[in-house]
Amino acid sequence: MLGSLSLLATPSAFRSFSPSSNKNRSLCSTTNHELAKQLAAERRRGSRILLRRHVFPSNSVYRRVSYGSPISAVMIQDTSTMTTSEEDTEHIGILDVDTALVPFKDHFQYRINKFVDQKTLFEKHEGGFEEFAKGYLKFGFNKEDDGIVYREWAPAAQEAQVVGDFNGWDGSSHKMEKNQFGVWSIKIPDAEGKPAIPHNSRVKFRFKHGDGAWVDRIPAWIKYATVDPNAFGAPYNGVHWDPPPSERYEFKYPRPPKPKAPKIYEAHVGMSSSEPRINSYREFADEVLPRIKANNYNTVQLMAVMEHSYYASFGYHVTNFFSASSRSGTPEDLKYLIDKAHSIGLRVLMDVVHSHASNNVTDGLNGFDVGQSSQESYFHTGERGYHKLWDSRLFNYGNWEVLRFLLSNLRWWLEEFKFDGFRFDGVTSMLYHHHGSNMAFTGNYNEYFSEATDVDAVVYLMLANSLIHSILPDATVIAEDVSGMPGLGRPVSEGGIGFDYCLAMAIPDKWIDYLKNKNDEEWSMKDLSWNLTNRRYTEKCISYAESHDQSIVGDKTIAFFLMDKEMYSGMSCLTDASPAIERGIALHKMVHFITMALGGEGYLNFMGNEFGHPEWIDFPREGNGWSYEKCRRQWNLADTDHLRYKFMNAFDRAMNALDDKFPFLSSTKQIVSCTDEENKVIVFERGDLVFVFNFHPENTYDGYKVGCDLPGKYQVALDSDAWEFGGHGRVAHDADHFTSPEGIPGVPETNFNNRPNSFKVLSPARTCVVYYKVDESLKETNDAILSGVDETLKVDASKQENVEESTILVAHGAEENPGETNDRHLGGVDEKSQKFQAKQESGEERAPVVDKTIAASKLDDPEVEQTEDGMLDE
């Protein structure tokens, strides 16, 4: 419990000093509700179950450490002792979920007290927590009945003026006044009944700092910033954005309901054009959103929305926090995009960057730091205020005005632009004083709750999540954290930090390791399934095989790892696929699907990866001649019927549709029953579906026995080997698979792979097939059952207009003249496709597959290490 309110504004951390015991504690992987209770009971008895991390709980002694950082002007006046009510902090629910956290109860108690005390201060001095987060109505430029009021927090300034186009950049007649809290203000009366500062005119904050020098800065709360496109390297200018009612965008559509499982399409508006240029918000809305919807995603995550002067930073070096990036249009254009998304049922998340700020001085928030003390700055001073690896500034989350700025920023994007939530970037950097740099987190809980923990940042994130869910209860908030901090994804009311989901960041690293360093024969089914299910019990994750991180220059996408240079010459359907292309497309589908199905409670894909977009992203820079050639998305590759990219795109569409029809991502039932190392097969249940993945490069298994929970008849729900996905059609979709009981009823250890029932399947090499249990009470035909998936595979020809045929043909070795030659090639494609389809339907056409079919009689039952109820052992 705190002894002084001023400590709330002082960055403090608890240090943990304690001997460690070697008693292992464990956290279970995902499972169904009943199994979760059994596992929790086993954990309390000390049993060894599926581990999240090795944990070494210990008795800990904590002490506060003051870093002498800023305190609020308000708090300076109030240093009375404040206690929190018992009902707020008496019971810490997260300790019931994970008893290994009990030794760190004092840490949780401290940060909860600090969180509650901070909110109490907001009530006392600002009219409430939510009112405090409306800073944009007080700071920056705001219109009143008879003029414009401008306020700026700059306690280090000696004198201040507002300048701009409206006064010819002469601030002598527009001097500002400073109050006791370091806030400068001025009211500029209307001129002849009109605002003195015209809409869309340039403005800046001019102030004199301690050494007598005058500097111009973009106002911290500016709502729009632009740069002269013809002036290379020119700094941005603040722009007063106050359009008349006739030019304001009015939202027409309500927010879509929160999905049980988010299927997220990560997108960058600027690089979403098929042409080598920066795309606009409106073009993205009209041309790209329909693609996202067609592939059955329910959420769009927009990158690089907050203004950033350096385009190649991917939007992560933010200069103007309240400004939508002007590269792609105006704030009204962004509102159009979000409203358009809502109109077709897509929610929109924003990639918010509160972990650091650009170190730009002239056009960034860093320009307000003129060497003053930390209590007068947005950032920490000295080394603590700089992120050496990112070359950026670090916020002081213990400062009252920093909290106002950042919390108001979240509210601004939610209320003004109708975003549906956020993905918080760089959370690991916020949580620890070492920022996660050069850290290899082992899972020892002392790594999370020690002298390295930045409690001020933790409390800020608790405040942020509390605010977001107060304003918008159905908001989706995601944390990007590599450390796996316990409680990050639990509610604030339980003592957690309050995120809805955490990104499963270890999964793409595992795929990179396999693709770079292992032959197919070396892939371990047990290791893969372990890493895919290795997440904290009760804390939801967003799984992904790759994101924008794997797409940037110097790295490789999964498609490029698999097919490399053959993507330039081997993707035409007019020629037989090479072994590299066959393998690449098959594994591309499998890697993404098993990541989705087994890796989390939601799924994310980066723009273009759904169809295996070739090459990396290379933003315009001096090294590439400032070219946009590789900073775009070649949608035409997926749209062209004679290119194999369409197969990966179709499968992406189908696996999302599968979750729509049989919601498995939101199911807590997830049981891995088989990790067959010898035959390279993984079998698991998610929801009521049974998934069979055969990673063997050659072997097809006829009559492979798979365990399941429910008895009855099973049929194919999704098959990666289907013709429409570039497969070979080896699995019969109209076949019925009837279960057989296993073992002695009531004696689980006698079951097959710990499952009470089983059925047999054909499992072709490098395929994944999903089976669903047929409800015999519903008199549905096979076609009706499968139509939920198949309907999504039909390509709307109207969406394939304006395909850049000549570009595609050149890229894939066709003739460069796009005239009659291209027409002749495309005509041949159509004719060949029709004949090929007819042969498929008649059963005449079956592409040769280089594999070995092994009969069930020659297969031993897979020997797999199992634990109770089919969960994998460590």
C-alpha positions, -999 to +999 in steps of 0.1 A: +000+000+000+013+034-009+023+060+017+023+090-006+003+100-035+032+116-052+046+081-057+019+075-082+036+099-105+070+084-099+082+055-121+086+028-095+092-009-097+092-037-073+125-055-070+124-092-062+152-108-041+146-144-033+161-179-034+145-201-060+131-235-054+132-262-081+096-273-077+080-271-111+046-256-115+027-259-147+000-243-168-022-263-191-027-258-228-061-253-243-087-278-236-124-281-229-141-269-198-143-302-179-108-311-188-096-277-176-111-283-142-094-317-140-061-302-150-064-275-124-071-301-098-040-321-110-019-289-108-029-283-072-018-319-064+015-312-080+011-334-110+032-329-141+011-318-170+015-298-202+038-269-194+037-233-206+070-224-190+093-238-163+084-218-132+104-213-101+081-197-075+097-184-044+093-163-013+099-127-024+107-095-006+097-063-025+108-027-021+099+004-040+126+021-061+122+057-070+139+069-101+133+106-093+111+111-123+083+136-129+053+141-107+021+158-118+015+194-111-017+183-095+000+157-074+026+181-061-002+199-042-017+167-028+006+143-009-019+129+015-020+092+022-048+073+003-059+037+008-080+017-015-112+001-005-111-036+004-136-045-023-112-032-050-081-051-039-091-078-014-093-107-038-069-111-067-086-135-090-056-143-112-039-160-083-068-186-083-062-193-120-024-197-116-013-206-081+024-202-092+017-165-090+009-165-053+045-158-042+042-125-062+009-114-045+026-083-031+035-072-066+000-077-078-014-059-047+009-030-053+000-024-089-037-029-083-035-003-055-016+021-077-042+016-105-071+023-082-054+053-065-047+068-099-083+065-110-094+080-077-071+110-084-087+114-118-121+115-101-109+141-076-091+165-099-104+159-134-141+151-130-136+114-136-115+089-155-133+091-187-135+129-185-097+129-180-093+110-213-111+138-233-079+158-234-084+166-271-114+187-262-092+210-241-057+208-257-048+216-292-072+238-313-108+238-302-136+259-315-158+279-292-188+301-299-168+332-306-133+320-314-106+293-313-089+283-281-054+267-283-036+250-254-003+233-252+016+216-223+052+229-225+064+237-190+100+242-202+091+270-225+099+306-214+076+323-239+052+310-265+032+321-296+010+304-321+020+311-358+008+300-391-007+310-425-034+329-406-010+355-392+017+354-418+039+334-394+043+365-372+034+355-337+040+389-321+002+395-319-006+360-308+014+355-276+003+328-252-001+327-215+012+300-191-005+287-160+010+271-129+009+236-145+030+245-175+000+248-199+001+276-225-031+290-239-046+316-261-081+325-274-082+338-309-114+356-316-134+351-348-128+376-376-159+390-392-179+360-380-155+334-393-127+315-375-095+334-375-076+302-384-091+289-416-097+252-421-068+233-438-043+260-431-008+255-416-001+262-379+028+257-355+037+263-319+066+287-315+084+289-281+116+301-265+134+277-244+160+281-216+190+292-237+170+320-253+165+303-287+131+303-304+119+271-322+088+261-342+071+228-334+040+210-347+014+212-320+014+180-299-024+175-303-026+184-340-052+165-359-037+166-394-001+171-407+011+173-442+043+177-462+051+194-495+054+164-519+077+183-541+102+192-514+124+162-508+130+155-471+110+185-460+096+184-425+058+181-419+036+210-411+007+210-386-026+217-403-057+231-386-084+205-395-120+218-389-140+212-421-174+228-425-204+205-419-208+200-456-173+184-459-174+163-427-179+126-431-210+114-413-210+077-403-239+057-416-234+022-404-232+007-369-202-012-356-205-049-364-209-072-333-177-086-317-169-120-332-164-150-310-131-155-328-114-127-347-100-136-381-078-106-387-065-093-420-034-071-413-032-044-439-011-014-448-032+011-468-002+028-485+012-003-500-021-019-509-022-006-545-013-029-574+006+000-589+040+013-576+026+042-556+009+050-523-027+040-522-055+061-507-080+054-480-109+055-504-092+032-530-085+007-502-121+009-491-135+004-525-110-021-539-093-040-511-120-043-484-142-064-508-113-088-512-109-091-475-146-098-470-146-123-499-119-143-480-142-145-450-121-124-426-142-105-400-116-080-389-092-056-406-061-044-387-047-012-401-011-004-399+006+030-402-025+051-394-009+075-370+012+101-389+049+092-393+073+113-413+094+083-423+074+061-446+098+032-444+093+029-406+061+009-415+043+034-393+061+026-361+080+059-357+050+081-349+055+118-351+019+131-347-003+109-325-037+124-332-032+127-370-043+102-396-014+097-421-019+123-448-001+102-474-034+083-480-058+111-477-077+132-452-093+123-419-126+123-436-113+097-461-102+074-433-137+077-418-151+067-451-129+036-451-139+025-416-176+031-423-173+011-456-158-017-436-186-016-411-211-016-439-199-051-451-195-065-416-158-059-410-145-046-378-114-023-379-086-024-354-058+002-353-021-007-348-015+018-320+021+028-310+023+039-274+056+021-267+078+048-281+079+079-303+099+091-333+130+110-323+123+136-349+126+171-335+112+195-361+079+176-368+076+152-339+067+151-302+104+149-294+106+186-304+091+195-271+120+181-252+146+208-250+168+194-223+143+200-194+138+176-165+117+145-169+088+160-149+084+187-176+087+163-206+067+136-223+098+114-221+122+101-196+156+119-195+190+104-200+195+068-212+161+058-198+144+080-223+160+064-254+155+031-271+189+024-285+178-004-309+148+015-322+165+049-321+134+064-306+121+082-274+105+064-245+074+078-226+073+085-189+042+066-180+043+080-145+036+116-156+001+130-153+002+148-186+016+118-204-013+097-191-037+124-203-021+125-237-020+087-243-054+079-228-070+107-247-053+094-278-071+061-275-104+077-269-099+099-299-094+071-323-124+051-308-149+080-308-138+102-337-130+075-362-151+045-348-122+021-346-133-012-329-101-017-309-064-018-310-033-039-315-008-024-291+027-025-306+059-031-286+043-041-253+074-060-242+094-028-245+069-011-222+067-038-195+104-040-187+132-015-181+154-036-203+127-034-230+132-071-238+165-063-256+188-093-257+166-112-233+158-149-236+127-154-214+129-189-198+095-187-181+110-182-146+084-160-130+111-138-114+118-125-149+083-110-150+080-096-115+114-082-105+134-051-105+132-051-143+094-046-144+083-011-152+052-009-130+043+026-143+040+011-178+020-018-164-004+005-147-008+026-178-017-005-198-043-014-171-057+021-173-057+020-211-076-013-212-100-002-185-108+029-205-112+012-238-136-014-225-155+013-206-160+034-237-166+004-260-173-029-241-171-049-273-137-036-282-109-060-292-075-052-277-044-072-286-010-071-271+022-077-290+045-093-264+073-117-268+079-124-231+047-142-222+040-121-191+014-139-169-018-120-166-013-099-197-045-114-212-066-115-180-091-088-169-080-058-149-107-068-123-087-100-116-054-083-113-045-088-149-034-061-174-066-064-194-059-074-230-084-095-248-057-114-268-020-117-270-001-124-302+014-159-304+047-146-315+067-178-310+048-196-338+062-177-368+097-181-353+092-219-351+081-220-388+111-200-398+134-224-379+118-254-397+119-239-431+154-226-429+171-254-409+153-287-413+146-311-441+110-323-444+121-357-428+134-338-398+101-321-389+089-332-355+052-337-351+055-335-313+076-304-314+052-287-338+021-295-318+038-285-286+048-251-299+014-245-314-004-253-281+022-237-259+002-208-245-011-197-211-043-213-199-073-189-199-053-162-218-064-160-254-040-158-283-041-147-319-021-172-339-003-164-371+022-182-394+036-149-407+029-112-404+044-080-418+076-087-398+084-117-420+076-098-452+100-069-450+132-066-470+159-090-457+134-116-446+113-141-465+076-150-466+067-186-461+059-189-498+093-177-507+110-199-482+092-229-498+094-220-535+121-193-538+130-183-574+107-209-589+078-186-581+090-165-610+088-193-636+068-222-621+034-207-611+017-211-645-011-238-647-001-242-684+028-263-674+032-292-650+042-281-615+078-288-605+084-307-573+094-275-556+061-259-565+041-290-556+057-291-522+055-253-517+018-249-524+010-280-503+030-269-473+019-233-476-017-245-471-008-269-443+014-244-423-012-217-423-041-240-416-025-259-386-014-225-372-050-213-374-066-245-362-042-253-333-024-221-325-049-198-308-084-184-303-081-161-333-061-159-365-041-132-383-028-130-419-008-102-435-020-086-467-010-108-497+003-138-478-030-155-482-021-162-518+017-165-514+026-130-526+062-133-539+092-112-528+097-090-497+085-055-491+110-029-498+099+007-490+112+035-511+147+044-499+180+057-512+193+022-517+166+012-542+164+046-559+133+056-540+113+030-559+078+018-550+081-013-572+083-037-543+061-017-520+028-028-534+006-058-536+001-076-570-035-086-566-035-096-602-015-128-593-044-141-573-070-130-598-055-146-629-071-180-636-040-196-651-017-189-622-013-212-592-016-183-567-054-187-570-051-221-552-036-207-521-060-179-521-090-202-524-078-224-496-074-193-473-110-184-482-122-219-474-104-223-440-120-191-428-153-203-441-149-235-422-147-216-390-178-197-399-197-229-405-182-250-377-169-225-351-138-242-339-116-212-331-138-201-303-141-236-289-123-244-257-122-281-267-088-287-281-072-321-278-042-334-296-046-372-297-018-382-320+017-370-329+030-398-351+067-391-356+074-421-378+045-414-402+046-376-398+009-373-389-008-350-363-044-357-353-064-334-331-099-323-322-110-287-321-146-281-313-165-310-329-141-313-358-114-338-363-082-326-381-057-349-398-024-335-410+000-357-429+033-339-433+051-369-448+067-359-482+058-393-498+036-416-479-001-418-483-019-439-457-049-459-467-071-468-436-052-446-412-069-449-378-078-416-360-093-412-326-124-390-318-147-381-290-182-386-304-195-417-321-213-416-354-208-409-390-181-384-402-176-368-436-151-345-451-156-308-443-124-294-459-096-311-479-064-293-489-059-319-516-091-309-534-087-299-571-099-263-564-069-259-540-043-271-565-044-306-551-049-340-567-084-350-556-073-382-538-098-380-509-134-389-516-157-362-503-188-383-504-174-412-484-190-420-450-167-427-421-184-447-393-168-448-359-160-479-338-159-479-300-125-482-284-115-499-252-136-506-221-163-481-214-154-460-184-117-470-186-100-442-206-065-459-205-079-487-227-090-463-254-072-457-287-049-427-282-071-418-252-101-413-274-133-434-269-140-438-306-122-440-339-126-441-376-104-448-406-094-424-433-072-420-464-045-396-456-025-385-487+011-371-484+013-334-475-024-329-470-047-318-443-083-331-441-110-320-417-139-343-407-172-333-392-198-354-375-230-357-395-261-349-376-284-378-387-314-359-375-309-334-403-318-348-437-291-329-455-274-342-486-236-342-489-238-313-512-258-293-487-232-300-460-203-290-481-219-260-497-210-238-467-174-242-477-177-247-514-198-216-520-170-195-508-147-210-535-167-197-564-149-168-580-170-138-589-158-129-624-169-093-618-142-090-592-115-100-617-116-070-639-086-049-648-061-077-644-026-066-655-022-095-679+010-084-696+027-079-662+018-114-651+029-131-683+062-113-683+068-122-647+062-158-655+082-162-686+055-155-712+060-132-742+062-095-734+040-083-761+006-081-745-013-080-777-028-109-796-003-133-780-016-127-746-052-131-758-042-163-774-026-176-742-056-166-721-079-182-746-059-214-743-062-213-706-100-210-707-103-239-732-078-261-713-095-253-680-129-263-694-116-296-707-096-303-675-127-296-654-148-319-675-122-347-671-121-341-633-158-344-630-159-376-651-130-391-631-107-394-661-081-369-651-059-376-621-026-359-619+004-382-611+014-380-574+049-391-564+041-409-532+039-443-516+005-456-505+007-477-474-022-500-465-036-499-430-027-535-424+010-526-428+007-497-403+013-502-366-007-481-343+013-448-339+033-449-307+028-415-291+036-402-256+002-393-242-012-379-210-047-380-196-075-371-220-052-370-250-032-340-241+005-340-251+031-346-224+059-320-222 
